Amino acid sequence: MSFEPKEFIKISKELSVGETEAHFRSLINRAYYGVFGYIKKQLPINAFDASVHQEVIAALKRSTKINEKKAGSRLETLFKRRKDADYKYDIEIHKNTCHYIISDAEEIIKLFDTKDIEK
């Protein structure tokens, strides 16, 4: 059975009803991994170490397709937010950020999936 990484975005929506910072941080993590995994599955990248995140982002930003470039830039921002949520315990994550994160994750996938002309 194959797993569809976009399912993580559904989990992030379930976490959005939570009221704790642990919910918010977990939501950001799952939203990021939903997008990252979905895109990675479709790219010819076989790395599985920590550099794979940068490889996926770089591949998108190198693309000749405008929407893939945009998706790469937005995924890079979401990656930074995910790292902050996962590792920077001194910063506070607010609930109002969560709906934006979920929306952004869904928009990045739409950008990636949109067939546009090459630049």
Secondary structure, 3 states (H helix, E strand, C coil): CCCCCCHHHHHHHHHCCCCCHHHHHHHHHHHHHHHHHHHHHHCCCCCCCCCHHHHHHHHHHHCCEHHHHHHHHHHHHHHHHHHHHHHCCCCCCCHHHHHHHHHHHHHHHHHHHCCCCEC
